[in-house]
Amino acid sequence: MSRYVVIGAGAVGSAVAAGFSDAGIPVVLVSRGRTYQAIRERGLRYTHNGRTRTLDVDVVPGPDTLRLTPDDVLVLAVKTQDVAAALAEWAWRPVVSGGQTVGAAADLPIVLLQNGLEAERAALRYFDKVLGAITLTGARHVVTGEIHVANSPLAGQIIVGPYPSGVHGRGSALAATAESVVADLSVGGWLSQSVPDIERWLAWKTWISSTFAVGVLRGTDAELDELTDLVRDEARRVLIAAGHEFADPSAEVTYDANLAAIAPDSGYGKGQQSTWQSFERGVGSEVDHLNGEIVAIARRHGLDAPFNAALQHVLGRSADAGEGPRVHLVDEVLARAAAPGATRTVTIGAP
């Protein structure tokens, strides 16, 4: 049986580790700082399906305190802005068998649980066995060492596939690894599925994730909805113009997604996705890798993405100043998007 080394004890990483732990699947959670201390001293506080438990999950503060084996699977669950540093820190750690070093972590399979399009590209610099993934869950990590999962009865959805698409076909060793990971996730309380075309799913999730940052702003429901539509439509046009294709979860998943719906009494509020949680905890911003990804693609293709660029600019300065959510207004983003030199639409590609 594989052991999963989950790097990053945020909402998603901790929820995945909790599921493996409950299922009796070997898992170790890697965390740092206050989160590591809280889990080590008090256990992982895990609330799901209206029940709060303290889980005794193995936790370590980093790779120096963990001996990797050839049976390990790495699961990178840090935020996208922390991926490059985490990959560099882990890639060349020794893998030991029978007391002998037989390789490095870069030889092991690695599953990427980030939003955006950057993590998988970065992983290929070090790792040969890269599994991209998208995660759909209402998991929250606002209080250090405490995770709340709003989905019920299952914890959420995780789609996994070899990266890059088309290189590792069905029946390949990496495709078989993806199937094994999916089987373990399913036992661990997740809806999960292996796909051969993970890049379509990553593009779809990037499109969806481009709107997460809107929840950090302050405005009326109508204003927030308007900006959400503008940012989402612009992101879709840019991605399509750049040649990306989107998966269609409603038609392509092989499970009943209602088994991991957000529970109405979960307390999970509108706009409280990962970007909002980062601002709430003051631990950095993924906006540069979500809205910034759309902006970068637009610039490479000679397009404009004024709404994504304006959102990135307003919240980039906010994160740099250490501000929490609801400090800046929707109107600030709209005003910057309409400033001289900014266009309000992307005309290439279909909505």
WOPEKA-V241107 format. One line per field, one symbol per residue. ss: DSSP state (a for helix, b for strand, c for the rest). A space follows every 50 residues. Layout:
ss=???
//
This chain:
ss=ccbbbbbcccaaaaaaaaaaaaacccbbbbccaaaaaaaaaacbbbbbcc bbbbbcccbbccaaaccbcccbbbbbcccaaaaaaaaaaacccbbbbccb bbbbaaaccbbbcccccaaaaaaccccccbbbbbbbccbbcccccbbbbc bbbcccbbbbbbccccccccccaaaaaaaaaaaaaaacccbbbbcccaaa aaaaaaaaaccaaaaacbccaaaaaaaaaaaaaaaaaaaaacccccccaa aaccccaaabbbcccccccccccaaaaaaaacccccaaaaaaaaaaaaaa cccccaaaaaaaaaaaaaaaccccccccbaaaaaaaaccccccccccccc c
//
